Amino acid sequence: QVQLVESGGGLVQAGGSLRLSCAATGRTFYDYAMGWFRQAPGLEREFVAYISRSGTSTAYADSVKGRFTISRDNAKNMVYLQMSSLKPEDTAVYYCARGRQPFYTVPPSTTDEYDYWGQGTQVTVSS
């Protein structure tokens, strides 16, 4: 069974930084692509970032490109999201998720393309 646990959220001022972590259980963590999504109140869950199973390929939503960086450490079963230059509109619950398949030719950016999800961590950016 796969479990994903996010941490690192909190309250930060606009322009600040946060680093989110996602700890995964399961011996085949390194076999799957991973992603980060976020959901603000009243809105649908939206794609933030993707990383391939090896970590050599990444993709980002236009709204976070240049400000957020996704990375992974397969030896530790961890995925990270480094967030910089945070804006109030980044306020949301952030979720990590595992891709349904090991390999993608096109980075998956819809919730249907991910099968396991964490419980989420709240990020609040004050203006």
N, CA, C and O atoms as CSV, one atom per row, in Angstrom:
chain,resi,resn,atom,element,x,y,z
A,1,GLN,N,N,0.840,-1.181,0.000
A,1,GLN,CA,C,0.000,0.000,0.000
A,1,GLN,C,C,0.885,1.244,0.000
A,1,GLN,O,O,1.921,1.280,0.663
A,2,VAL,N,N,0.473,2.242,-0.736
A,2,VAL,CA,C,1.220,3.488,-0.848
A,2,VAL,C,C,0.582,4.536,0.047
A,2,VAL,O,O,-0.634,4.726,0.024
A,3,GLN,N,N,1.396,5.208,0.826
A,3,GLN,CA,C,0.927,6.341,1.615
A,3,GLN,C,C,1.820,7.536,1.343
A,3,GLN,O,O,3.041,7.407,1.252
A,4,LEU,N,N,1.207,8.688,1.218
A,4,LEU,CA,C,1.920,9.933,0.977
A,4,LEU,C,C,1.574,10.910,2.091
A,4,LEU,O,O,0.400,11.115,2.397
A,5,VAL,N,N,2.582,11.507,2.692
A,5,VAL,CA,C,2.361,12.439,3.799
A,5,VAL,C,C,3.118,13.729,3.514
A,5,VAL,O,O,4.347,13.740,3.431
A,6,GLU,N,N,2.361,14.819,3.364
A,6,GLU,CA,C,2.964,16.123,3.105
A,6,GLU,C,C,3.275,16.845,4.413
A,6,GLU,O,O,2.636,16.609,5.438
A,7,SER,N,N,4.261,17.719,4.357
A,7,SER,CA,C,4.591,18.572,5.495
A,7,SER,C,C,5.285,19.822,4.983
A,7,SER,O,O,5.680,19.898,3.819
A,8,GLY,N,N,5.428,20.802,5.868
A,8,GLY,CA,C,6.165,22.001,5.514
A,8,GLY,C,C,5.319,23.221,5.217
A,8,GLY,O,O,5.852,24.306,4.989
A,9,GLY,N,N,4.006,23.056,5.217
A,9,GLY,CA,C,3.145,24.208,4.973
A,9,GLY,C,C,3.155,25.177,6.144
A,9,GLY,O,O,3.696,24.879,7.210
A,10,GLY,N,N,2.551,26.336,5.933
A,10,GLY,CA,C,2.479,27.317,7.004
A,10,GLY,C,C,2.064,28.668,6.485
A,10,GLY,O,O,1.594,28.806,5.356
A,11,LEU,N,N,2.246,29.672,7.335
A,11,LEU,CA,C,1.912,31.054,7.002
A,11,LEU,C,C,3.193,31.795,6.662
A,11,LEU,O,O,4.169,31.739,7.411
A,12,VAL,N,N,3.189,32.486,5.533
A,12,VAL,CA,C,4.370,33.224,5.098
A,12,VAL,C,C,3.920,34.524,4.450
A,12,VAL,O,O,2.828,34.602,3.888
A,13,GLN,N,N,4.759,35.536,4.531
A,13,GLN,CA,C,4.444,36.807,3.884
A,13,GLN,C,C,4.727,36.733,2.389
A,13,GLN,O,O,5.551,35.939,1.935
A,14,ALA,N,N,4.041,37.557,1.650
A,14,ALA,CA,C,4.279,37.639,0.216
A,14,ALA,C,C,5.758,37.933,-0.039
A,14,ALA,O,O,6.372,38.762,0.634
A,15,GLY,N,N,6.309,37.231,-1.028
A,15,GLY,CA,C,7.726,37.355,-1.328
A,15,GLY,C,C,8.588,36.347,-0.605
A,15,GLY,O,O,9.771,36.202,-0.914
A,16,GLY,N,N,8.012,35.654,0.348
A,16,GLY,CA,C,8.759,34.674,1.125
A,16,GLY,C,C,8.866,33.327,0.434
A,16,GLY,O,O,8.452,33.155,-0.712
A,17,SER,N,N,9.439,32.370,1.169
A,17,SER,CA,C,9.676,31.040,0.626
A,17,SER,C,C,9.223,29.970,1.608
A,17,SER,O,O,9.185,30.178,2.821
A,18,LEU,N,N,8.884,28.826,1.044
A,18,LEU,CA,C,8.568,27.638,1.822
A,18,LEU,C,C,9.047,26.418,1.063
A,18,LEU,O,O,9.128,26.429,-0.165
A,19,ARG,N,N,9.361,25.374,1.796
A,19,ARG,CA,C,9.724,24.114,1.170
A,19,ARG,C,C,8.770,23.033,1.665
A,19,ARG,O,O,8.740,22.716,2.854
A,20,LEU,N,N,8.004,22.479,0.757
A,20,LEU,CA,C,7.108,21.390,1.097
A,20,LEU,C,C,7.818,20.055,0.887
A,20,LEU,O,O,8.632,19.902,-0.024
A,21,SER,N,N,7.492,19.099,1.745
A,21,SER,CA,C,8.033,17.757,1.627
A,21,SER,C,C,6.893,16.755,1.530
A,21,SER,O,O,5.805,16.971,2.063
A,22,CYS,N,N,7.165,15.667,0.846
A,22,CYS,CA,C,6.199,14.576,0.724
A,22,CYS,C,C,6.949,13.274,0.967
A,22,CYS,O,O,7.836,12.898,0.200
A,23,ALA,N,N,6.581,12.599,2.039
A,23,ALA,CA,C,7.198,11.318,2.376
A,23,ALA,C,C,6.310,10.189,1.867
A,23,ALA,O,O,5.110,10.156,2.137
A,24,ALA,N,N,6.913,9.273,1.133
A,24,ALA,CA,C,6.158,8.174,0.529
A,24,ALA,C,C,6.573,6.833,1.105
A,24,ALA,O,O,7.756,6.583,1.335
A,25,THR,N,N,5.593,5.974,1.335
A,25,THR,CA,C,5.896,4.596,1.697
A,25,THR,C,C,5.758,3.739,0.448
A,25,THR,O,O,5.117,4.139,-0.524
A,26,GLY,N,N,6.354,2.579,0.481
A,26,GLY,CA,C,6.270,1.690,-0.664
A,26,GLY,C,C,7.630,1.485,-1.288
A,26,GLY,O,O,8.380,2.437,-1.500
A,27,ARG,N,N,7.941,0.247,-1.580
A,27,ARG,CA,C,9.278,-0.081,-2.061
A,27,ARG,C,C,9.522,0.353,-3.498
A,27,ARG,O,O,10.669,0.414,-3.941
A,28,THR,N,N,8.436,0.662,-4.241
A,28,THR,CA,C,8.610,1.003,-5.645
A,28,THR,C,C,8.430,2.490,-5.906
A,28,THR,O,O,8.051,2.888,-7.008
A,29,PHE,N,N,8.697,3.304,-4.909
A,29,PHE,CA,C,8.558,4.757,-5.062
A,29,PHE,C,C,9.316,5.240,-6.290
A,29,PHE,O,O,8.803,6.063,-7.049
A,30,TYR,N,N,10.504,4.749,-6.491
A,30,TYR,CA,C,11.368,5.229,-7.569
A,30,TYR,C,C,10.866,4.829,-8.956
A,30,TYR,O,O,11.396,5.294,-9.965
A,31,ASP,N,N,9.851,3.974,-9.009
A,31,ASP,CA,C,9.306,3.505,-10.284
A,31,ASP,C,C,8.220,4.422,-10.845
A,31,ASP,O,O,7.740,4.201,-11.957
A,32,TYR,N,N,7.832,5.439,-10.096
A,32,TYR,CA,C,6.685,6.235,-10.508
A,32,TYR,C,C,6.994,7.718,-10.551
A,32,TYR,O,O,7.778,8.239,-9.757
A,33,ALA,N,N,6.352,8.383,-11.506
A,33,ALA,CA,C,6.376,9.834,-11.542
A,33,ALA,C,C,5.561,10.386,-10.382
A,33,ALA,O,O,4.670,9.717,-9.859
A,34,MET,N,N,5.875,11.608,-9.989
A,34,MET,CA,C,5.176,12.246,-8.879
A,34,MET,C,C,4.761,13.651,-9.274
A,34,MET,O,O,5.331,14.255,-10.182
A,35,GLY,N,N,3.764,14.154,-8.579
A,35,GLY,CA,C,3.297,15.504,-8.880
A,35,GLY,C,C,2.843,16.233,-7.633
A,35,GLY,O,O,2.591,15.632,-6.589
A,36,TRP,N,N,2.744,17.553,-7.772
A,36,TRP,CA,C,2.145,18.416,-6.751
A,36,TRP,C,C,0.940,19.124,-7.366
A,36,TRP,O,O,0.983,19.600,-8.501
A,37,PHE,N,N,-0.120,19.177,-6.592
A,37,PHE,CA,C,-1.323,19.903,-6.962
A,37,PHE,C,C,-1.674,20.837,-5.805
A,37,PHE,O,O,-1.124,20.724,-4.710
A,38,ARG,N,N,-2.592,21.751,-6.065
A,38,ARG,CA,C,-3.085,22.618,-4.992
A,38,ARG,C,C,-4.566,22.902,-5.209
A,38,ARG,O,O,-5.084,22.833,-6.324
A,39,GLN,N,N,-5.222,23.221,-4.104
A,39,GLN,CA,C,-6.647,23.524,-4.166
A,39,GLN,C,C,-6.970,24.665,-3.209
A,39,GLN,O,O,-6.785,24.562,-1.996
A,40,ALA,N,N,-7.457,25.750,-3.790
A,40,ALA,CA,C,-7.888,26.895,-3.006
A,40,ALA,C,C,-9.384,26.760,-2.716
A,40,ALA,O,O,-10.089,26.061,-3.445
A,41,PRO,N,N,-9.876,27.415,-1.669
A,41,PRO,CA,C,-11.303,27.301,-1.325
A,41,PRO,C,C,-12.205,27.673,-2.489
A,41,PRO,O,O,-12.033,28.721,-3.112
A,42,GLY,N,N,-13.168,26.808,-2.775
A,42,GLY,CA,C,-14.128,27.075,-3.833
A,42,GLY,C,C,-13.635,26.805,-5.238
A,42,GLY,O,O,-14.370,26.997,-6.206
A,43,LEU,N,N,-12.399,26.362,-5.355
A,43,LEU,CA,C,-11.837,26.120,-6.679
A,43,LEU,C,C,-11.491,24.641,-6.838
A,43,LEU,O,O,-11.395,23.900,-5.859
A,44,GLU,N,N,-11.308,24.231,-8.086
A,44,GLU,CA,C,-10.912,22.854,-8.350
A,44,GLU,C,C,-9.429,22.660,-8.054
A,44,GLU,O,O,-8.643,23.607,-8.054
A,45,ARG,N,N,-9.076,21.415,-7.805
A,45,ARG,CA,C,-7.674,21.088,-7.603
A,45,ARG,C,C,-6.922,21.301,-8.909
A,45,ARG,O,O,-7.369,20.859,-9.968
A,46,GLU,N,N,-5.773,21.982,-8.833
A,46,GLU,CA,C,-5.038,22.307,-10.045
A,46,GLU,C,C,-3.596,21.817,-9.979
A,46,GLU,O,O,-2.987,21.733,-8.912
A,47,PHE,N,N,-3.088,21.504,-11.137
A,47,PHE,CA,C,-1.724,21.016,-11.281
A,47,PHE,C,C,-0.727,22.115,-10.942
A,47,PHE,O,O,-0.926,23.279,-11.290
A,48,VAL,N,N,0.346,21.731,-10.262
A,48,VAL,CA,C,1.417,22.668,-9.934
A,48,VAL,C,C,2.732,22.238,-10.584
A,48,VAL,O,O,3.380,23.022,-11.278
A,49,ALA,N,N,3.119,20.971,-10.346
A,49,ALA,CA,C,4.425,20.531,-10.845
A,49,ALA,C,C,4.455,19.014,-10.976
A,49,ALA,O,O,3.705,18.296,-10.315
A,50,TYR,N,N,5.338,18.552,-11.842
A,50,TYR,CA,C,5.522,17.123,-12.127
A,50,TYR,C,C,7.009,16.823,-12.151
A,50,TYR,O,O,7.823,17.661,-12.541
A,51,ILE,N,N,7.355,15.596,-11.721
A,51,ILE,CA,C,8.728,15.143,-11.846
A,51,ILE,C,C,8.722,13.678,-12.262
A,51,ILE,O,O,7.952,12.875,-11.735
A,52,SER,N,N,9.577,13.344,-13.199
A,52,SER,CA,C,9.657,11.977,-13.678
A,52,SER,C,C,10.262,11.069,-12.605
A,52,SER,O,O,10.774,11.552,-11.595
A,53,ARG,N,N,10.202,9.781,-12.823
A,53,ARG,CA,C,10.657,8.841,-11.795
A,53,ARG,C,C,12.155,8.972,-11.522
A,53,ARG,O,O,12.613,8.720,-10.408
A,54,SER,N,N,12.902,9.361,-12.529
A,54,SER,CA,C,14.342,9.533,-12.333
A,54,SER,C,C,14.695,10.925,-11.831
A,54,SER,O,O,15.794,11.156,-11.325
A,55,GLY,N,N,13.756,11.843,-11.975
A,55,GLY,CA,C,14.002,13.232,-11.598
A,55,GLY,C,C,14.614,14.073,-12.699
A,55,GLY,O,O,14.888,15.255,-12.492
A,56,THR,N,N,14.835,13.490,-13.863
A,56,THR,CA,C,15.501,14.234,-14.931
A,56,THR,C,C,14.541,15.095,-15.743
A,56,THR,O,O,14.973,15.990,-16.470
A,57,SER,N,N,13.242,14.831,-15.625
A,57,SER,CA,C,12.251,15.605,-16.358
A,57,SER,C,C,11.268,16.236,-15.384
A,57,SER,O,O,10.750,15.568,-14.490
A,58,THR,N,N,11.016,17.526,-15.564
A,58,THR,CA,C,10.065,18.244,-14.725
A,58,THR,C,C,9.152,19.105,-15.596
A,58,THR,O,O,9.472,19.412,-16.745
A,59,ALA,N,N,8.032,19.478,-15.037
A,59,ALA,CA,C,7.100,20.362,-15.722
A,59,ALA,C,C,6.354,21.180,-14.679
A,59,ALA,O,O,6.157,20.733,-13.550
A,60,TYR,N,N,5.939,22.391,-15.071
A,60,TYR,CA,C,5.304,23.299,-14.118
A,60,TYR,C,C,4.102,23.988,-14.746
A,60,TYR,O,O,4.038,24.187,-15.959
A,61,ALA,N,N,3.164,24.343,-13.900
A,61,ALA,CA,C,2.079,25.207,-14.336
A,61,ALA,C,C,2.667,26.578,-14.646
A,61,ALA,O,O,3.637,26.999,-14.016
A,62,ASP,N,N,2.081,27.271,-15.611
A,62,ASP,CA,C,2.585,28.594,-15.991
A,62,ASP,C,C,2.592,29.551,-14.799
A,62,ASP,O,O,3.460,30.418,-14.700
A,63,SER,N,N,1.632,29.392,-13.905
A,63,SER,CA,C,1.490,30.317,-12.784
A,63,SER,C,C,2.629,30.217,-11.772
A,63,SER,O,O,2.834,31.137,-10.981
A,64,VAL,N,N,3.374,29.107,-11.790
A,64,VAL,CA,C,4.449,28.938,-10.812
A,64,VAL,C,C,5.824,28.812,-11.460
A,64,VAL,O,O,6.837,28.750,-10.764
A,65,LYS,N,N,5.860,28.776,-12.767
A,65,LYS,CA,C,7.123,28.585,-13.481
A,65,LYS,C,C,8.101,29.696,-13.124
A,65,LYS,O,O,7.757,30.878,-13.144
A,66,GLY,N,N,9.321,29.297,-12.799
A,66,GLY,CA,C,10.340,30.262,-12.418
A,66,GLY,C,C,10.360,30.593,-10.944
A,66,GLY,O,O,11.307,31.213,-10.460
A,67,ARG,N,N,9.322,30.186,-10.215
A,67,ARG,CA,C,9.252,30.456,-8.780
A,67,ARG,C,C,9.297,29.181,-7.956
A,67,ARG,O,O,9.815,29.186,-6.839
A,68,PHE,N,N,8.762,28.090,-8.486
A,68,PHE,CA,C,8.710,26.816,-7.774
A,68,PHE,C,C,9.665,25.829,-8.432
A,68,PHE,O,O,9.895,25.871,-9.641
A,69,THR,N,N,10.222,24.932,-7.600
A,69,THR,CA,C,11.098,23.874,-8.092
A,69,THR,C,C,10.728,22.554,-7.437
A,69,THR,O,O,10.685,22.445,-6.211
A,70,ILE,N,N,10.464,21.563,-8.256
A,70,ILE,CA,C,10.169,20.220,-7.750
A,70,ILE,C,C,11.422,19.373,-7.827
A,70,ILE,O,O,12.201,19.477,-8.775
A,71,SER,N,N,11.608,18.532,-6.821
A,71,SER,CA,C,12.759,17.633,-6.809
A,71,SER,C,C,12.376,16.367,-6.052
A,71,SER,O,O,11.336,16.309,-5.395
A,72,ARG,N,N,13.225,15.365,-6.154
A,72,ARG,CA,C,12.962,14.120,-5.441
A,72,ARG,C,C,14.269,13.475,-5.015
A,72,ARG,O,O,15.318,13.694,-5.622
A,73,ASP,N,N,14.186,12.676,-3.959
A,73,ASP,CA,C,15.309,11.890,-3.476
A,73,ASP,C,C,14.804,10.452,-3.371
A,73,ASP,O,O,14.153,10.090,-2.391
A,74,ASN,N,N,15.100,9.647,-4.365
A,74,ASN,CA,C,14.572,8.281,-4.395
A,74,ASN,C,C,15.153,7.415,-3.285
A,74,ASN,O,O,14.512,6.459,-2.848
A,75,ALA,N,N,16.336,7.731,-2.833
A,75,ALA,CA,C,16.938,6.952,-1.744
A,75,ALA,C,C,16.171,7.148,-0.439
A,75,ALA,O,O,16.168,6.271,0.426
A,76,LYS,N,N,15.520,8.306,-0.303
A,76,LYS,CA,C,14.776,8.619,0.917
A,76,LYS,C,C,13.266,8.554,0.721
A,76,LYS,O,O,12.510,8.827,1.654
A,77,ASN,N,N,12.821,8.197,-0.474
A,77,ASN,CA,C,11.382,8.171,-0.778
A,77,ASN,C,C,10.729,9.536,-0.510
A,77,ASN,O,O,9.667,9.612,0.110
A,78,MET,N,N,11.358,10.585,-0.970
A,78,MET,CA,C,10.886,11.942,-0.700
A,78,MET,C,C,10.725,12.727,-1.998
A,78,MET,O,O,11.487,12.558,-2.950
A,79,VAL,N,N,9.715,13.588,-2.007
A,79,VAL,CA,C,9.515,14.566,-3.070
A,79,VAL,C,C,9.406,15.933,-2.400
A,79,VAL,O,O,8.828,16.061,-1.320
A,80,TYR,N,N,9.960,16.941,-3.044
A,80,TYR,CA,C,9.978,18.279,-2.459
A,80,TYR,C,C,9.398,19.296,-3.439
A,80,TYR,O,O,9.413,19.098,-4.653
A,81,LEU,N,N,8.892,20.376,-2.882
A,81,LEU,CA,C,8.472,21.510,-3.686
A,81,LEU,C,C,9.022,22.767,-3.016
A,81,LEU,O,O,8.522,23.202,-1.979
A,82,GLN,N,N,10.044,23.333,-3.617
A,82,GLN,CA,C,10.618,24.587,-3.131
A,82,GLN,C,C,9.847,25.740,-3.754
A,82,GLN,O,O,9.792,25.874,-4.977
A,83,MET,N,N,9.257,26.567,-2.911
A,83,MET,CA,C,8.422,27.667,-3.385
A,83,MET,C,C,9.058,28.989,-2.983
A,83,MET,O,O,9.336,29.215,-1.805
A,84,SER,N,N,9.287,29.852,-3.947
A,84,SER,CA,C,9.896,31.148,-3.696
A,84,SER,C,C,9.030,32.245,-4.287
A,84,SER,O,O,8.128,31.981,-5.083
A,85,SER,N,N,9.312,33.475,-3.891
A,85,SER,CA,C,8.547,34.635,-4.378
A,85,SER,C,C,7.050,34.377,-4.274
A,85,SER,O,O,6.296,34.610,-5.219
A,86,LEU,N,N,6.642,33.900,-3.129
A,86,LEU,CA,C,5.253,33.513,-2.949
A,86,LEU,C,C,4.314,34.708,-3.036
A,86,LEU,O,O,4.650,35.820,-2.629
A,87,LYS,N,N,3.138,34.450,-3.573
A,87,LYS,CA,C,2.111,35.465,-3.760
A,87,LYS,C,C,0.844,35.048,-3.002
A,87,LYS,O,O,0.642,33.861,-2.744
A,88,PRO,N,N,-0.001,36.010,-2.649
A,88,PRO,CA,C,-1.249,35.642,-1.967
A,88,PRO,C,C,-2.075,34.628,-2.750
A,88,PRO,O,O,-2.762,33.796,-2.159
A,89,GLU,N,N,-2.010,34.697,-4.073
A,89,GLU,CA,C,-2.778,33.748,-4.889
A,89,GLU,C,C,-2.217,32.330,-4.857
A,89,GLU,O,O,-2.829,31.416,-5.409
A,90,ASP,N,N,-1.076,32.133,-4.226
A,90,ASP,CA,C,-0.543,30.775,-4.028
A,90,ASP,C,C,-1.180,30.095,-2.814
A,90,ASP,O,O,-0.946,28.911,-2.569
A,91,THR,N,N,-1.974,30.833,-2.068
A,91,THR,CA,C,-2.637,30.265,-0.893
A,91,THR,C,C,-3.553,29.117,-1.298
A,91,THR,O,O,-4.435,29.277,-2.142
A,92,ALA,N,N,-3.334,27.961,-0.686
A,92,ALA,CA,C,-4.102,26.761,-1.029
A,92,ALA,C,C,-3.642,25.606,-0.147
A,92,ALA,O,O,-2.654,25.711,0.580
A,93,VAL,N,N,-4.370,24.520,-0.226
A,93,VAL,CA,C,-3.892,23.257,0.317
A,93,VAL,C,C,-3.098,22.570,-0.785
A,93,VAL,O,O,-3.577,22.424,-1.910
A,94,TYR,N,N,-1.899,22.155,-0.459
A,94,TYR,CA,C,-1.013,21.532,-1.444
A,94,TYR,C,C,-0.960,20.020,-1.207
A,94,TYR,O,O,-0.808,19.550,-0.080
A,95,TYR,N,N,-1.089,19.276,-2.312
A,95,TYR,CA,C,-1.119,17.824,-2.267
A,95,TYR,C,C,-0.012,17.233,-3.135
A,95,TYR,O,O,0.256,17.729,-4.229
A,96,CYS,N,N,0.622,16.183,-2.652
A,96,CYS,CA,C,1.486,15.414,-3.544
A,96,CYS,C,C,0.710,14.174,-3.984
A,96,CYS,O,O,-0.201,13.709,-3.300
A,97,ALA,N,N,1.094,13.664,-5.130
A,97,ALA,CA,C,0.373,12.541,-5.708
A,97,ALA,C,C,1.315,11.693,-6.552
A,97,ALA,O,O,2.326,12.178,-7.061
A,98,ARG,N,N,0.962,10.414,-6.689
A,98,ARG,CA,C,1.757,9.491,-7.486
A,98,ARG,C,C,1.108,9.271,-8.840
A,98,ARG,O,O,-0.100,9.049,-8.926
A,99,GLY,N,N,1.896,9.331,-9.885
A,99,GLY,CA,C,1.382,9.060,-11.222
A,99,GLY,C,C,0.901,7.626,-11.356
A,99,GLY,O,O,1.426,6.723,-10.705
A,100,ARG,N,N,-0.101,7.420,-12.203
A,100,ARG,CA,C,-0.669,6.072,-12.377
A,100,ARG,C,C,0.289,5.123,-13.070
A,100,ARG,O,O,0.194,3.908,-12.894
A,101,GLN,N,N,1.207,5.659,-13.852
A,101,GLN,CA,C,2.115,4.788,-14.587
A,101,GLN,C,C,3.542,5.282,-14.414
A,101,GLN,O,O,3.776,6.437,-14.058
A,102,PRO,N,N,4.503,4.381,-14.675
A,102,PRO,CA,C,5.900,4.748,-14.423
A,102,PRO,C,C,6.444,5.793,-15.381
A,102,PRO,O,O,7.300,6.598,-15.015
A,103,PHE,N,N,5.943,5.778,-16.612
A,103,PHE,CA,C,6.579,6.596,-17.633
A,103,PHE,C,C,5.542,7.386,-18.413
A,103,PHE,O,O,4.476,6.870,-18.747
A,104,TYR,N,N,5.860,8.636,-18.700
A,104,TYR,CA,C,4.986,9.490,-19.490
A,104,TYR,C,C,5.787,10.167,-20.591
A,104,TYR,O,O,6.921,10.600,-20.387
A,105,THR,N,N,5.167,10.246,-21.767
A,105,THR,CA,C,5.779,11.023,-22.843
A,105,THR,C,C,5.347,12.478,-22.742
A,105,THR,O,O,6.070,13.384,-23.154
A,106,VAL,N,N,4.157,12.688,-22.187
A,106,VAL,CA,C,3.649,14.024,-21.920
A,106,VAL,C,C,3.417,14.138,-20.427
A,106,VAL,O,O,2.692,13.315,-19.867
A,107,PRO,N,N,3.995,15.115,-19.764
A,107,PRO,CA,C,3.819,15.226,-18.313
A,107,PRO,C,C,2.344,15.262,-17.917
A,107,PRO,O,O,1.587,16.072,-18.453
A,108,PRO,N,N,1.926,14.410,-17.001
A,108,PRO,CA,C,0.522,14.369,-16.594
A,108,PRO,C,C,0.164,15.586,-15.756
A,108,PRO,O,O,0.878,15.935,-14.816
A,109,SER,N,N,-0.946,16.229,-16.101
A,109,SER,CA,C,-1.335,17.444,-15.393
A,109,SER,C,C,-2.792,17.445,-14.947
A,109,SER,O,O,-3.305,18.475,-14.510
A,110,THR,N,N,-3.455,16.308,-15.051
A,110,THR,CA,C,-4.840,16.217,-14.572
A,110,THR,C,C,-4.893,15.266,-13.387
A,110,THR,O,O,-4.066,14.363,-13.261
A,111,THR,N,N,-5.879,15.481,-12.519
A,111,THR,CA,C,-5.981,14.645,-11.325
A,111,THR,C,C,-6.224,13.180,-11.678
A,111,THR,O,O,-5.802,12.293,-10.935
A,112,ASP,N,N,-6.888,12.913,-12.784
A,112,ASP,CA,C,-7.176,11.527,-13.187
A,112,ASP,C,C,-5.921,10.728,-13.496
A,112,ASP,O,O,-5.948,9.497,-13.489
A,113,GLU,N,N,-4.839,11.408,-13.764
A,113,GLU,CA,C,-3.600,10.726,-14.122
A,113,GLU,C,C,-2.765,10.340,-12.901
A,113,GLU,O,O,-1.662,9.812,-13.043
A,114,TYR,N,N,-3.283,10.598,-11.721
A,114,TYR,CA,C,-2.610,10.270,-10.474
A,114,TYR,C,C,-3.521,9.386,-9.629
A,114,TYR,O,O,-4.735,9.587,-9.589
A,115,ASP,N,N,-2.919,8.398,-8.950
A,115,ASP,CA,C,-3.773,7.447,-8.250
A,115,ASP,C,C,-3.690,7.529,-6.728
A,115,ASP,O,O,-4.693,7.275,-6.062
A,116,TYR,N,N,-2.566,7.863,-6.162
A,116,TYR,CA,C,-2.454,7.991,-4.716
A,116,TYR,C,C,-2.184,9.440,-4.338
A,116,TYR,O,O,-1.402,10.136,-4.985
A,117,TRP,N,N,-2.859,9.880,-3.261
A,117,TRP,CA,C,-2.781,11.277,-2.836
A,117,TRP,C,C,-2.489,11.375,-1.342
A,117,TRP,O,O,-2.898,10.522,-0.555
A,118,GLY,N,N,-1.779,12.427,-0.975
A,118,GLY,CA,C,-1.602,12.707,0.429
A,118,GLY,C,C,-2.797,13.461,0.983
A,118,GLY,O,O,-3.769,13.724,0.274
A,119,GLN,N,N,-2.712,13.804,2.260
A,119,GLN,CA,C,-3.829,14.486,2.924
A,119,GLN,C,C,-3.775,16.006,2.734
A,119,GLN,O,O,-4.751,16.705,3.007
A,120,GLY,N,N,-2.648,16.503,2.273
A,120,GLY,CA,C,-2.506,17.917,1.991
A,120,GLY,C,C,-1.865,18.702,3.125
A,120,GLY,O,O,-1.927,18.301,4.287
A,121,THR,N,N,-1.254,19.816,2.776
A,121,THR,CA,C,-0.674,20.732,3.758
A,121,THR,C,C,-1.049,22.153,3.357
A,121,THR,O,O,-0.943,22.528,2.189
A,122,GLN,N,N,-1.486,22.937,4.334
A,122,GLN,CA,C,-1.991,24.284,4.064
A,122,GLN,C,C,-0.840,25.273,3.897
A,122,GLN,O,O,0.080,25.322,4.714
A,123,VAL,N,N,-0.910,26.049,2.837
A,123,VAL,CA,C,0.021,27.156,2.611
A,123,VAL,C,C,-0.806,28.436,2.546
A,123,VAL,O,O,-1.731,28.547,1.741
A,124,THR,N,N,-0.470,29.389,3.389
A,124,THR,CA,C,-1.158,30.671,3.413
A,124,THR,C,C,-0.137,31.775,3.225
A,124,THR,O,O,0.831,31.879,3.978
A,125,VAL,N,N,-0.366,32.604,2.202
A,125,VAL,CA,C,0.537,33.710,1.896
A,125,VAL,C,C,-0.201,35.013,2.179
A,125,VAL,O,O,-1.227,35.301,1.564
A,126,SER,N,N,0.323,35.787,3.103
A,126,SER,CA,C,-0.319,37.046,3.466
A,126,SER,C,C,0.282,38.189,2.658
A,126,SER,O,O,1.461,38.179,2.303
A,127,SER,N,N,-0.567,39.174,2.379
A,127,SER,CA,C,-0.110,40.318,1.570
A,127,SER,C,C,0.468,41.420,2.445
A,127,SER,O,O,0.899,42.453,1.933
